[in-house]
């Protein structure tokens, strides 16, 4: 089955790529989640618009990505949240929360789709978060969750 990816899928491709996958994987997993659409001849216009949006969101070039990486890895990023007794949070830290904190730390907007959190963050303390800034540049950021 040929599909057009609308979002980045690990191990498969990034938004705007036309890939061949097994029928069940495409029909039962990727398409219902909104990660892909069926490939059609008219879908080429969709591919172009997805790629144009991706380039508008992406970091300008490799040097710019390296500069942002240096800013993010320079010091731990502090994120204040509401917490109960014993350091347990009311809910979990969302990727949007992390993107906002990283944006203020770096001085530039960080796309929330590029942030990878291993396990859900549900406690106070130090955590590691990975940010894919460019195809070749990834930053590992120290995130310090503190009670407000």
N, C-alpha and C positions, 0 to 999 in steps of 0.2 A: 504494500500500500504506500503510495506517495502522499506525503503531507508537507505542509508549510508550517514551520515553527513560529509561534507568535511570542514566545518567551524563551529564555535560555533554559535548556534541559541538559543537565550534567551528563556527559558521555555521549551526547547525541548531536548537539549543535547549538547555535545561538539564534536569536530572533531573525526571521527573514530567510533562513536556510531551508532549502527543499531537500528532504531526506526520505529514504526508503526504510520503512519499518514493517514489522510483522503485523498482519491484519488485526489481531486481538489487542496488541499493545496500543495501536493507534485508535481503534474504535472504542475500546473499553477503558482506556486510561488517559491518553493524551488529549483527545478531542473533548470528552466530557469535562475535564479539568480546565479547559480553555488554553492549554499549552500549545495547541496546534489546530489547524483547519485542514480540510481535505484539499488536495491539489487539483486545480482545474486550469484550463487554458486561460480563463479570465482571471485566475489568481495571480498572474504575473504582475498586475498592477498593485495587488495587495503586497506582494513581495517587495516591490520598489518603495511603497509607502512605509512598510515596516523597517526597511533598511535606512530610509531617510530619517525616521524618528529615532532609530538606534544611534545613528551618527550624531544627531543633535544632542542626545543625552550623554554620549560617551565623552570621555576625557579627550582633549584635543590631540595629544601625541604622547610618545613614550617619555619624553623629558618632563612634560607636565605631570604625568602619572608618577614619576619618580619624586617630583617635588611634593606632591600631595602625600605620598607614602612617607617621606621624611617628616612631614608635619604631624601625621597621625601616629607614627611610631616614636616620636620624640618624647612624649610624656603620656602617662596614663590618662584616659578620658574619664572624667567624673560624671556620673549620672545619678541625680537625686530622685528617689521614689518613696512612696509611702510604704512603711513596713510595720508589722506588728511585733509582738514580743518574741524574742528568740531569733530575730533577724529574718523571719519569713515575710515575703512580700504579699501584698493583696493582688493576686494575679501573677502574671509573668511579664517580663520585659519584652516588648514587641520590637520588631525590626524597625518600625517607624520611630520609636523612641530612640533607638541606637543611631539611626540616620540623623536625627535632629541633633543629638549630642556630638556626633562626628562632624557634622556640618559646621557647628560653632567652633569646634576645636581646630578644624582645618581651614576655616575661613571660606570654604566653598561647599556647595551642595553636594552631598553624597547620595547617589541613587540607592534606594532601599533594596532594590532587586540584586545589587551586587554584594550585599552583606550575607555572610554565612555564619550561622550560630549552630554549634555542634549539638548541644542539649539546651532545652529551654532554661532561661535564667530565672530562677525563682527564689534566690537567696541573696543576701547582702555579701559584699566582699569582692575579690578580684576575679575576673573572668577573661577569657581570651575570645576574640572575635576576628574572623578573617574577612577582608574586604578585597574583592577583585576589581582593581581600578582600571586595568587594561588587559588585553589578552596575554601579555607577558609579565605584568606587574601585579602582585598580590601583597597586601599589607596585613600583618598580624598586629592587632591593636589590643592593648591592655585596657580593659573596661573596669572601672572601679565603681561598684554600685553602693551608694551610701543612702542612709535614711534621711528624709527631709524633716 
